[in-house]
Every structure is written in structure tokens, then in C-alpha cells.
Amino acid sequence: MQTAEWPTDTELPTTSRAVRKLADRVATAGVYAAASFTILLVFAIGVALLAKAWPVLTGKPLARILFSSVWKPSRGEFGFYPFILGTLWVTVLAMAMSVPVSLLAAVCLAEYAGRRVRAVAKPLLDLLAGIPSVVIGLCGWLAVVPAVAALGERFGQYTTGLCVLSGAIVLAVMVFPVTISVCEEVLRSVPLQAREASMAVGATHWQTVKHVLLRAVYPGITAAVILGFSRAFGETMAVLMVVGNVPQAPHSLFDPAYPLPALVANSYGEVMSIPRTESALMLAALILMAVVLAFNLLARLVIRRIRSRVVVA
């Protein structure tokens, strides 16, 4: 039985070759246009935020704005230090809780769970990722906040439950599906030969996972953590509902906090007619964008170095 072969350029008529070259150029131009559009969109958002935030930036030194603890818009005092510190407290604690659990769950799904378990777990993870953040925040208000309040009383810390710990727990739940899915995919991408070679020299399954698979996919795991961090750093509604929203720097897990995204979401609708305060909120949005962008660029450099070390080793 003969198989059909694609004709070469020399076998096609001149008109057909011209049409193919034109189609190739159009497709190439379309791909470049789409890539350029995404880059320009990020640049345009940054320029728009900078233009809106410029009145505040020119009014006072940036260091004073970032490290001042006074937030009194009526007096023109816009200190972002409590909001930046609250964002870091909630985000870092959420990542500290979510990364170990997510990594172990991904290892279980990729290496130990059977097909039936994976067939049930994967749709549930997708469902968890698709639940609106306001629904997760409401569940946190009903379940997490009372539990944290009871935990604070047990440790001698008075708290209403609307605090850093509650926000971090809710945020960790929202980060789980992204981190687990990416880690599970990169673990399953390791060739079967790597597992067989490790077990052939006497390694146990766990030793193979620990010393072979995790080492091979370390860049992918780092990328999963970065995606989770980006999701956690900019999350608004769920955290807003359980973190307390008090403009003061937290000093413990049971203190209320006020992250930057919650500040923008809470205040923007009320100050659209006050140019100075609106400018300060645009600066908060610009800070969020700059931090996420800088973290992603730094993470790309880290991933490249890790990947080069793994290849050399």
C-alpha cells in the first residue's frame, strides 16, 4: 500500500509556491503581532498606572511613602508600610503552608496513586481552581475564622479570628490546585527509564523520587512555586474577607493585616472623586505589578541557573 507524500516546492506550480510563501509570511506576522501585543499590553498598563500615580510620586519622596506608617488620606498622608508588610506576612505564610503540602500531594498523584484515584483527584483540583474567590472567602469566614479565634484563645492570644493566620490559610487553599497541578505534570514528564535505572541499582521507590525525580524536575517545581506566589500576592477578595483590614503593621500571626490588593479593592470606589487619594491607590497597584514582575524575572534567572547546574551534573 502506497503512502501519500507531501509535494516539495519544486514539484508545485509557481502560483502554488507563491501562495504557500504568502501564507507562511502571514502566519509568521500574526504570531509576532500576538506576541508583541501581549508585551505592549503589559507596558501600557504600567505606563497608565505610572501616569495616574505621578502626582503622589512627585509630591513626596518614594522612600517616605513606602516606609511611612501613617495612612490619613484626608491630610494627604499616604504611608504604605503597613500594607506592604501585611501583604508579605500573608503571602509568605501562605506559601510556607502550601508548598510542602502541594509537593507531597503531587508526588502522591504522580508516583503512588492509581489511575482511578487520579481520575477522581484531577477534576476535583480543577474544580477547586475554578471556585470563585469570594466563595472561598465566605467559607473561610464561616469555618477558618472561628477556628483561628479558638486557637488564639488556647495560646493566650485574644483575636477575633480576622487576622494574618486566617488570610494565610484561605490563601494557601487557593494556591493548592495551581501548585499541585504543575508539580504533578512535571513529575510525570520524567521518562520511565530514569525510574527503572534507579530501581535497578537497588533504590527504593521513595529514594528514586527523592534523589532522581525531584532533582530532575527541580526547575519545574520552582516554576510552580512562582506561579503560586504570583497568584497569592495579587489575590484580593478571599483575603479581604478574613484578614481584618486594619491599617497597622502586624507583629504576630493573630494580628489583623491590610494587604495592598484589599486596600485598592476597598477604597477605590469611594475616592474616585478625590484625585490625590486615587493617585495613591494607583501607586499601590503599580507597586503590586512591579513586585510580581520583578519576582518573575528573578525567578526566571534562578530557573535558568538551576537548569544549567542539573544539565552539567
BAPAKOL-661670 format. One record per residue: residue in three letters; z, x, y of N, C-alpha, C in turn. Coordinates in steps of 0.02 Angstrom, whole numbers, plus 50000, padded with zeros to 5 digits. Each point is the difference from the previous one (the first is absolute). Layout:
REM BAPAKOL-661670
   zanu     n_z     n_x     n_y    ca_z    ca_x    ca_y     c_z     c_x     c_y
    ALA       Z       X       Y       Z       X       Y       Z       X       Y
...
***
This chain:
REM BAPAKOL-661670
   zanu     n_z     n_x     n_y    ca_z    ca_x    ca_y     c_z     c_x     c_y
    MET   50000   50042   49940   50000   49958   50060   50000   50044   50063
    GLN   49952   49989   50044   49994   50041   50059   50048   49975   50054
    THR   50027   50048   50036   50045   49983   50056   49963   50006   50066
    ALA   50017   49955   50045   49967   50000   50066   50028   50057   50042
    GLU   49956   50033   50037   50020   50055   50044   49981   49983   50071
    TRP   50043   50023   50045   49985   49989   50071   49942   50045   50021
    PRO   49953   49974   50037   49945   50043   50023   50025   50049   50053
    THR   49969   50059   49999   50017   50051   50050   49962   49986   50064
    ASP   50018   50038   50052   49968   49990   50065   49925   50015   49997
    THR   49981   50050   49958   49930   50019   49996   49958   49947   49964
    GLU   50034   49959   49958   49964   49948   49963   49993   49935   50039
    LEU   50038   49993   50056   49997   49940   50040   49945   50004   50052
    PRO   49972   49943   50019   49951   50000   50055   50033   50023   50065
    THR   49958   50020   50047   50025   50025   50064   50042   49947   50036
    THR   49979   49936   49997   50038   49947   50033   50069   49991   49968
    SER   50003   50003   49933   50064   49993   49966   50047   50057   50017
    ARG   49973   50061   50004   50043   50057   50018   50027   49992   50071
    ALA   49959   49975   50045   50022   49991   50068   50055   49947   50004
    VAL   49992   49945   49961   50050   49948   49999   50066   50026   49972
    ARG   49997   50041   49948   50061   50028   49971   50035   50046   50049
    LYS   49961   50042   50034   50031   50045   50049   50031   49961   50058
    LEU   49966   49946   50023   50027   49960   50053   50065   49965   49979
    ALA   49999   49973   49938   50061   49967   49975   50057   50049   49994
    ASP   49985   50062   49978   50052   50051   49994   50029   50018   50068
    ARG   49957   50006   50050   50023   50016   50067   50043   49943   50029
    VAL   49978   49939   49989   50038   49942   50024   50068   49997   49967
    ALA   50002   50011   49934   50065   49999   49965   50045   50056   50025
    THR   49973   50060   50009   50040   50056   50025   50027   49985   50070
    ALA   49956   49972   50043   50022   49983   50068   50054   49947   49998
    GLY   49994   49951   49954   50051   49948   49995   50068   50028   49978
    VAL   49999   50047   49952   50062   50030   49977   50033   50040   50057
    TYR   49960   50039   50036   50028   50038   50056   50026   49954   50055
    ALA   49964   49945   50012   50022   49953   50051   50067   49968   49982
    ALA   50008   49981   49935   50063   49970   49978   50057   50050   50007
    ALA   49989   50063   49979   50052   50051   50006   50018   50013   50073
    SER   49948   50003   50043   50012   50013   50071   50038   49942   50032
    PHE   49985   49939   49978   50033   49941   50028   50075   50002   49987
    THR   50020   50019   49939   50072   50003   49985   50035   50053   50041
    ILE   49967   50057   50009   50030   50053   50041   50005   49979   50072
    LEU   49947   49970   50026   50001   49977   50070   50050   49944   50011
    LEU   50010   49958   49948   50048   49946   50007   50071   50027   50008
    VAL   50018   50049   49960   50066   50031   50007   50007   50033   50069
    PHE   49947   50035   50020   50001   50033   50066   50007   49948   50056
    ALA   49963   49944   49994   50003   49948   50052   50069   49968   50004
    ILE   50031   49988   49942   50068   49972   50000   50048   50047   50035
    GLY   49995   50065   49983   50044   50049   50032   49990   50004   50075
    VAL   49937   49998   50023   49986   50003   50072   50026   49938   50035
    ALA   49990   49941   49968   50024   49938   50031   50076   50000   50007
    LEU   50036   50022   49947   50072   50003   50004   50023   50050   50053
    LEU   49965   50058   50003   50019   50050   50050   49989   49974   50071
    ALA   49945   49963   50011   49987   49973   50066   50054   49949   50020
    LYS   50021   49959   49952   50053   49951   50014   50067   50033   50012
    ALA   50013   50056   49964   50065   50033   50005   50004   50050   50057
    TRP   49944   50012   50033   49998   50052   50052   50049   49989   50057
    PRO   50009   49939   50025   50048   49991   50056   50070   50025   49983
    VAL   50024   49989   49938   50066   50024   49981   50000   50075   49992
    LEU   49947   50028   49971   49996   50072   49989   49999   50038   50066
    THR   49968   49972   50050   49997   50035   50065   50063   49989   50042
    GLY   50039   49948   49983   50059   49986   50039   50059   50045   49985
    LYS   50007   50019   49936   50056   50042   49979   49977   50051   49949
    PRO   50035   50057   49992   49981   50049   49950   50003   49970   49930
    LEU   49954   50022   49957   49997   49973   49932   50064   50016   49961
    ALA   50028   50060   50011   50061   50019   49964   50058   49953   50018
    ARG   50004   49980   50063   50053   49954   50020   49990   49931   49968
    ILE   49938   49978   49994   49986   49936   49969   50018   50002   49926
    LEU   49982   50053   49966   50010   50004   49927   50073   50010   49982
    PHE   50038   50036   50041   50068   50018   49980   50054   49964   50041
    SER   49981   49952   50040   50049   49960   50035   50021   49941   49957
    SER   50064   49983   50004   50027   49944   49960   50007   49936   50041
    VAL   49979   50000   50062   50008   49942   50044   49936   49958   49998
    TRP   50008   49938   49978   49943   49953   50000   50018   49940   50043
    LYS   49981   50004   50063   50012   49945   50047   49936   49989   50041
    PRO   49955   49959   49973   49936   49989   50034   50007   49972   50070
    SER   50053   49961   50013   50008   49971   50067   50012   50054   50053
    ARG   50027   50058   49978   50011   50056   50046   49948   50055   49994
    GLY   49950   49988   49958   49948   50050   49991   50021   50058   49955
    GLU   50051   49990   49958   50024   50052   49955   49974   49985   49929
    PHE   49958   50045   49974   49970   49990   49935   50014   50061   49956
    GLY   50057   49998   49966   50018   50056   49956   49985   49982   49927
    PHE   49958   50039   49968   49977   49984   49932   50042   50033   49945
    TYR   50050   50039   50019   50036   50037   49948   50033   49954   49948
    PRO   50034   49946   50017   50029   49957   49948   49947   49970   49954
    PHE   49942   49982   50027   49948   49969   49960   49966   50050   49953
    ILE   49989   50061   50026   49971   50052   49957   50048   50018   49944
    LEU   50065   50008   50017   50049   50017   49949   50007   49944   49949
    GLY   50000   49937   50023   50003   49944   49954   49941   49998   49953
    THR   49940   50014   50026   49940   50001   49958   50006   50054   49946
    LEU   50023   50060   50020   50006   50055   49952   50053   49984   49947
    TRP   50057   49973   50021   50053   49983   49952   49974   49952   49947
    VAL   49969   49946   50022   49978   49949   49953   49944   50027   49955
    THR   49951   50035   50030   49942   50024   49962   50019   50053   49949
    VAL   50038   50050   50022   50019   50054   49955   50043   49975   49943
    LEU   50048   49956   50015   50042   49972   49947   49959   49958   49951
    ALA   49953   49961   50026   49958   49959   49957   49958   50044   49953
    MET   49972   50054   50027   49960   50045   49958   50044   50036   49949
    ALA   50061   50019   50020   50046   50033   49952   50017   49954   49942
    MET   50003   49934   50012   50015   49953   49947   49938   49983   49959
    SER   49942   49997   50032   49940   49975   49966   49963   50052   49960
    VAL   49998   50063   50024   49959   50050   49967   50023   50015   49928
    PRO   50064   50014   49987   50020   50013   49930   49987   49941   49954
    VAL   50017   49940   50023   49989   49940   49958   49926   49989   49988
    SER   49960   50008   50052   49927   49989   49994   49969   50051   49952
    LEU   50021   50062   50005   49972   50052   49957   50018   49988   49927
    LEU   50062   49983   49987   50021   49987   49930   49965   49937   49973
    ALA   49992   49949   50042   49965   49940   49979   49927   50016   49985
    ALA   49969   50041   50041   49930   50020   49988   49993   50039   49935
    VAL   50047   50046   49987   49999   50038   49937   50007   49953   49940
    CYS   50045   49951   50006   50010   49952   49946   49937   49960   49986
    LEU   49967   49976   50053   49939   49960   49991   49943   50042   49973
    ALA   49994   50062   50023   49943   50041   49981   50008   50032   49931
    GLU   50062   50017   49980   50010   50040   49941   50038   49966   49943
    TYR   50042   49952   50015   50043   49972   49949   49986   49926   49986
    ALA   49979   49963   50050   49989   49928   49991   49937   49987   49960
    GLY   50002   49946   49961   49941   49980   49962   49951   49960   50043
    ARG   49944   49981   49970   49949   49964   50038   50026   49933   50024
    ARG   50038   49965   49959   50025   49934   50020   50047   50006   50060
    VAL   50043   50050   49999   50046   50009   50056   49962   50016   50064
    ARG   49950   50045   49995   49960   50016   50059   49960   49939   50024
    ALA   49976   49960   49953   49961   49941   50019   50042   49950   50039
    VAL   50066   49999   49987   50045   49956   50037   50024   50033   50065
    ALA   50015   50065   49997   50030   50034   50057   49951   50009   50057
    LYS   49937   50016   49986   49952   50014   50053   49988   49939   50045
    PRO   49988   49940   49972   49993   49942   50045   50063   49985   50040
    LEU   50058   50012   49970   50062   49988   50037   50008   50048   50058
    LEU   49979   50063   49991   50001   50048   50055   49953   49979   50055
    ASP   49939   49978   49981   49953   49976   50050   50027   49939   50037
    LEU   50035   49957   49963   50030   49941   50032   50054   50021   50050
    LEU   50041   50048   49980   50053   50024   50045   49970   50032   50063
    ALA   49945   50036   49991   49968   50031   50059   49970   49948   50046
    GLY   49981   49941   49973   49968   49949   50041   50047   49950   50030
    ILE   50064   50003   49983   50048   49953   50030   50007   50014   50074
    PRO   49995   49950   50044   50009   50013   50072   50067   50031   50016
    SER   50000   50044   50048   50062   50036   50017   50054   49952   50025
    VAL   49981   49945   50031   50050   49954   50024   50037   49966   49942
    VAL   49965   49990   49944   50031   49971   49941   50050   50049   49970
    ILE   49981   50064   49996   50046   50051   49975   50060   50006   50046
    GLY   49987   49996   50066   50056   50003   50047   50048   49942   49992
    LEU   49973   49940   49986   50042   49942   49989   50042   50008   49936
    CYS   49969   50027   49947   50038   50013   49939   50054   50052   50012
    GLY   49984   50050   50042   50051   50050   50017   50057   49969   50039
    TRP   49985   49954   50045   50052   49965   50038   50046   49960   49954
    LEU   49971   49968   49949   50039   49957   49956   50038   50039   49946
    ALA   49972   50056   49977   50030   50036   49943   50029   50068   50018
    VAL   49962   50040   50038   50021   50069   50013   50055   50002   50052
    VAL   49993   49962   50054   50049   50003   50054   50071   49982   49977
    PRO   50010   49944   49964   50069   49986   49975   50026   50054   49953
    ALA   49956   50027   49956   50022   50052   49954   50021   50063   50037
    VAL   49964   50019   50052   50018   50059   50039   50064   49988   50039
    ALA   50010   49939   50025   50062   49984   50035   50060   50006   49953
    ALA   49993   49976   49938   50054   50007   49951   50011   50073   49982
    LEU   49945   50038   49994   50007   50072   49984   50036   50037   50056
    GLY   49986   49982   50063   50033   50032   50056   50075   49986   50000
    GLU   50019   49939   49984   50072   49984   49997   50034   50039   49945
    ARG   49965   50011   49944   50030   50039   49946   50013   50072   50020
    PHE   49958   50027   50043   50008   50069   50023   50039   50003   50066
    GLY   50028   49945   50022   50039   50000   50061   49958   50002   50063
    GLN   49937   49980   49996   49956   50000   50058   49983   49927   50017
    TYR   50021   49978   50059   49983   49932   50020   49927   49997   50021
    THR   49964   49955   49971   49929   49990   50017   49980   49929   49985
    THR   49955   49975   50040   49972   49933   49987   49947   50001   49946
    GLY   49980   50059   49978   49945   50007   49952   49934   50013   50034
    LEU   49995   49988   50065   49940   50015   50038   50005   50072   50024
    CYS   49976   50046   49959   50012   50070   50014   49944   50043   49970
    VAL   50008   50066   50007   49951   50048   49976   49988   49993   49925
    LEU   50054   49993   49962   49994   49996   49927   49959   49940   49978
    SER   50011   49943   50031   49962   49940   49983   49926   50009   50015
    GLY   49986   50028   50059   49930   50013   50017   49967   50049   49953
    ALA   50036   50051   49979   49972   50050   49955   49986   49970   49931
    ILE   50045   49957   49975   49990   49969   49935   49938   49955   50001
    VAL   49994   49959   50052   49942   49956   50006   49936   50040   50007
    LEU   50003   50054   50038   49941   50042   50010   49981   50036   49936
    ALA   50049   50022   49962   49986   50033   49936   49964   49952   49952
    VAL   50020   49937   49999   49967   49951   49957   49927   49992   50021
    MET   49985   50002   50065   49932   49994   50023   49958   50061   49984
    VAL   50032   50059   49995   49963   50062   49985   49986   50008   49926
    PHE   50042   49969   49957   49993   50008   49928   49929   49991   49974
    PRO   49966   49944   50013   49935   49989   49968   49948   50051   50019
    VAL   49999   50022   50063   49951   50050   50021   50011   50066   49964
    THR   50062   50024   50001   50016   50065   49970   49991   49998   49924
    ILE   50023   49947   49968   49994   49995   49927   49927   49998   49979
    SER   49960   49960   50033   49929   49993   49981   49963   50065   50007
    VAL   50009   50036   50055   49964   50063   50010   50024   50052   49951
    CYS   50065   50006   49990   50026   50050   49952   49977   49985   49929
    GLU   49999   49936   49981   49978   49982   49933   49926   50016   49989
    GLU   49960   49989   50051   49928   50014   49994   49987   50075   49993
    VAL   50035   50041   50040   49987   50072   49996   50027   50029   49934
    LEU   50055   49972   49974   50025   50023   49935   49951   49983   49944
    ARG   49969   49942   50002   49953   49980   49948   49933   50036   50007
    SER   49989   50032   50057   49938   50038   50009   50001   50068   49967
    VAL   50059   50023   49978   50004   50065   49965   49965   49994   49932
    PRO   49957   50047   49982   49964   49995   49936   50048   50000   49940
    LEU   49980   49966   49948   50040   49996   49939   50010   50069   49969
    GLN   49952   50044   50009   50005   50067   49971   50060   50038   50025
    ALA   50020   49988   50064   50059   50034   50027   50063   49979   49963
    ARG   50006   49936   49984   50057   49977   49962   50000   50028   49930
    GLU   49942   49998   49967   49996   50024   49932   50014   50075   49995
    ALA   49976   50038   50048   50012   50072   49999   50074   50016   50008
    SER   50034   49963   50043   50071   50011   50010   50040   49983   49937
    MET   49985   49943   49970   50036   49979   49940   49983   50044   49940
    ALA   49941   50030   50001   49980   50044   49944   50042   50063   49996
    VAL   50028   50022   50056   50043   50059   50000   50074   49982   49992
    GLY   50015   49938   49984   50068   49980   49985   50037   49964   50055
    ALA   49968   49985   50056   50035   49966   50055   50010   49926   49983
    THR   50056   49973   50022   50012   49928   49991   49960   49961   50053
    HIS   50001   49934   49992   49963   49959   50047   50028   50008   50071
    TRP   50066   49999   50007   50029   50008   50066   49986   50069   50029
    GLN   50003   50052   49959   49983   50067   50024   49928   50004   50023
    THR   49956   49966   49965   49930   49998   50021   49992   49966   50067
    VAL   50036   49944   50009   49997   49965   50064   50028   50043   50056
    LYS   50056   50032   49986   50035   50037   50053   49964   50065   50019
    HIS   49975   50037   49951   49974   50067   50014   49923   50002   50004
    VAL   49966   49950   49975   49927   50001   50000   49972   49946   50046
    LEU   50017   49937   49987   49969   49946   50037   50022   49999   50073
    LEU   50065   50003   50012   50024   49998   50069   49976   50060   50040
    ARG   49994   50056   49968   49973   50060   50034   49927   49990   50018
    ALA   49962   49970   49955   49929   49991   50011   49985   49950   50055
    VAL   50043   49949   50006   49986   49946   50048   50045   50004   50061
    TYR   50031   50057   50011   50046   50006   50057   49967   49983   50067
    PRO   49938   50022   50013   49968   49979   50063   49992   49925   50005
    GLY   49982   49967   49945   49994   49927   50002   50065   49965   50013
    ILE   50055   50026   49971   50066   49970   50012   50019   50009   50073
    THR   49985   50059   50027   50013   50011   50071   49962   49950   50043
    ALA   49937   49987   49982   49960   49951   50037   50031   49930   49995
    ALA   50026   49983   49941   50032   49934   49991   50062   49994   50045
    VAL   50040   50053   50003   50059   50000   50043   49980   49992   50074
    ILE   49945   50033   50019   49976   49995   50069   49979   49928   50016
    LEU   49964   49969   49954   49980   49931   50010   50061   49954   50007
    GLY   50050   50012   49958   50061   49961   50005   50036   50011   50065
    PHE   50002   50063   50023   50033   50015   50064   49964   49966   50057
    SER   49934   50001   50000   49961   49968   50053   50013   49925   50001
    ARG   50004   49970   49940   50014   49928   49997   50071   49986   50026
    ALA   50047   50042   49981   50069   49988   50019   50011   50012   50075
    PHE   49969   50051   50028   50012   50019   50069   49977   49946   50049
    GLY   49946   49965   49983   49974   49950   50046   50017   49929   49983
    GLU   50040   49988   49947   50016   49932   49980   50044   49966   50053
    THR   49987   49936   50011   50033   49965   50056   50043   49942   49977
    MET   49968   49946   49975   50034   49936   49993   50060   50003   49952
    ALA   49989   50028   49940   50054   50000   49951   50061   50039   50025
    VAL   49987   50058   50031   50055   50040   50026   50034   49966   50059
    LEU   49959   49970   50043   50026   49966   50059   50052   49947   49982
    MET   49991   49967   49942   50043   49944   49982   50068   50022   49972
    VAL   50006   50063   49977   50061   50019   49965   50035   50062   50029
    VAL   49972   50030   50051   50027   50064   50022   50049   49994   50058
    GLY   50005   49942   50031   50050   49989   50053   49973   49999   50070
    ASN   49951   50044   50015   49967   50001   50066   50049   50010   50058
    VAL   50042   50050   49994   50046   50019   50054   49978   50067   50028
    PRO   49985   50004   50065   49973   50062   50029   50052   50055   50008
    GLN   50023   50025   49944   50047   50057   50000   49984   50044   49940
    ALA   50014   50064   50008   49986   50047   49946   50048   49990   49942
    PRO   49976   49990   49939   50045   49991   49943   50032   50066   49979
    HIS   50061   49995   49975   50036   50059   49977   50020   49995   49926
    SER   49989   49943   49969   50014   49993   49929   49953   49947   49971
    LEU   50001   49993   49934   49957   49952   49966   50016   49928   50018
    PHE   50061   49987   50022   50022   49932   50014   49995   49982   50075
    ASP   49971   50045   50040   49990   49985   50071   49933   49964   50009
    PRO   49997   49953   50048   49935   49969   50015   49953   50050   50032
    ALA   49936   49986   49997   49949   50044   50029   49946   49957   50032
    TYR   49955   50034   50035   49946   49964   50035   49937   50044   49996
    PRO   49961   49995   49947   49940   50042   49993   49948   49985   50053
    LEU   49956   50048   50013   49948   49991   50051   49954   49941   49987
    PRO   49976   49989   49938   49956   49941   49989   50036   49934   50016
    ALA   50064   49996   49984   50037   49939   50015   50008   49991   50076
    LEU   50008   50055   50036   50005   49996   50073   49936   49971   50030
    VAL   49943   50024   49977   49936   49975   50027   49991   49926   49982
    ALA   50013   49983   49937   49990   49931   49978   50048   49951   50035
    ASN   50061   50021   50011   50050   49956   50031   49988   49990   50074
    SER   49978   50052   50034   50001   49999   50073   49933   49987   50033
    TYR   49945   50012   49965   49936   50000   50036   49983   49931   50029
    GLY   50012   49947   49962   49982   49933   50025   50038   49980   50062
    GLU   50060   50029   50010   50042   49981   50057   49985   50039   50063
    VAL   49965   50057   49993   49993   50044   50058   49927   50011   50020
    MET   49955   49956   49976   49930   50008   50017   49988   49996   50075
    SER   50044   49966   50036   49993   49994   50073   50038   50054   50038
    ILE   50032   50046   49964   50038   50055   50032   49963   50065   49984
    PRO   49958   50025   50044   49957   50057   49984   50039   50062   49976
    ARG   50056   50014   50033   50037   50061   49983   50027   49997   49928
    THR   50029   49945   49981   50027   49993   49933   49944   49997   49948
    GLU   49946   49967   50017   49943   49999   49955   49974   50070   49988
    SER   49998   50040   50052   49978   50070   49993   50047   50038   49954
    ALA   50065   49988   50005   50048   50034   49956   49989   49980   49926
    LEU   49986   49937   49988   49987   49978   49932   49935   50029   49972
    MET   49950   50008   50044   49938   50033   49978   50014   50073   49983
    LEU   50046   50031   50036   50019   50068   49984   50033   50003   49931
    ALA   50042   49950   49984   50030   49997   49934   49947   49994   49946
    ALA   49949   49958   50011   49946   49994   49952   49961   50066   49994
    LEU   49990   50034   50056   49965   50065   49998   50040   50052   49961
    ILE   50066   49999   50008   50043   50047   49963   49994   49987   49924
    LEU   50001   49936   49981   49992   49982   49930   49934   50026   49972
    MET   49946   49988   50037   49934   50022   49978   49996   50076   49995
    ALA   50028   50034   50050   49998   50073   50000   50040   50030   49942
    VAL   50058   49972   49985   50041   50026   49946   49965   49991   49932
    VAL   49972   49940   49988   49965   49987   49937   49939   50046   49994
    LEU   49963   50008   50055   49941   50043   49998   50019   50073   49987
    ALA   50052   50024   50035   50022   50069   49990   50026   50011   49929
    PHE   50037   49951   49974   50026   50007   49932   49943   50002   49949
    ASN   49949   49959   50010   49944   50000   49953   49960   50064   50003
    LEU   49990   50027   50060   49965   50064   50006   50039   50057   49968
    LEU   50066   50000   50012   50042   50051   49969   49999   49993   49924
    ALA   50003   49938   49976   50000   49989   49929   49935   50023   49968
    ARG   49944   49991   50035   49936   50024   49973   50000   50075   49991
    LEU   50029   50035   50048   50005   50073   49994   50045   50019   49941
    VAL   50056   49963   49992   50045   50015   49945   49965   49987   49933
    ILE   49964   49945   49995   49964   49984   49937   49948   50053   49985
    ARG   49965   50024   50051   49949   50051   49988   50032   50065   49975
    ARG   50057   50019   50029   50034   50060   49976   50026   49992   49930
    ILE   50029   49941   49985   50026   49988   49932   49942   50002   49950
    ARG   49944   49969   50018   49943   49997   49954   49973   50070   49987
    SER   49998   50042   50051   49974   50068   49991   50048   50041   49957
    ARG   50065   49989   50007   50049   50036   49957   49993   49979   49927
    VAL   49992   49933   49990   49993   49976   49931   49938   50028   49968
    VAL   49944   50003   50037   49937   50026   49972   50007   50074   49984
    VAL   50031   50038   50046   50009   50071   49988   50044   50013   49940
    ALA   50057   49960   49994   50045   50008   49944   49966   49982   49934
***
